[in-house]
Amino acid sequence: TAQPAMMALSALTLQLIWSGGAALLPNTVLPGPAAVLAQMVENAMGRQLWSDMSITLTRIFFAFLLAMGVATVLGFGMALSRTADRFFRLWVILGMTMPALVLILMSYMIVGLNDRAAVIGAALPVIAVLTINIREGVGALDARTTGMARAFRATPRQMLLDVITPQVVPVLLASTRFGIGLIWKMVLFVELLGRGDGIGYRIEFHYQMFNMTQVLALALSFLVVMLFIEIGVIGQAERRLYRWRRQ
């Protein structure tokens, strides 16, 4: 009960700060929570929000699969092979230091103004970060546990399921949570730059119209969906995977 109470207190504090800022600033700059909530309800009753939401979530899904797939291969390879680590280290450094804007624009220039370029452009800035995260996690696996399993003549299947997997799963799960948090921000940025649909495009459109109520309503609606994915989907999977720890 302490955790929900603390989260409720945190949300109330944010609302009070928001209300205080809205009272000091013009409504066109920072509308109040009541106006934004009313706009969110109005948007939810129409089709446009759900159409843009489904388009954006589809791009997030494919961009995450691309980024996580490449990062997993690179991360495991660099953690398990010194040669691979030396070869790909420069690639990872360049990927981390290159501005995301440049990678996105390059993707649009090379592939074209289409969804494929949007997915690639959203995935590219995230690959290097996830690669480092997975590499460090896999590299920190307990070698003593593996050695003990070998001493007790564990079969390859037992090594994989009972020794390696329990140590690797937390790394991949943490990378998944981290990756989704980065990817959805990149997808909104990609939509703002070069697509004619999706939540990012719609936010940019209403910003150009100086409609901050719609901007905040769309942003908060999307945050609600991402929080549901974080708590309801990833959190539930984490509890199931870590059930053995409580036992």
Secondary structure, DSSP 8 states (H G I E B T S, - for coil): -HHHHHHHHHHHHHHHHHHHHHHHS-TTTS--HHHHHHHHHHHHTSSHHHHHHHHHHHHHHHHHHHHHHHHHHHHHHHHH-HHHHHHHHHHHHHHHHS-HHHHHHHHHHHH-SSHHHHHHHHHHHHHHHHHHHHHHHHHT--HHHHHHHHHTT--HHHIIIIIIHHHHHHHHHHHHHHHHHHHHHHHHHHHHHH-SSSHHHHHHHHHHTT-HHHHHHHHHHHHHHHHHIIIIIIHHHHHHHTHHHH-
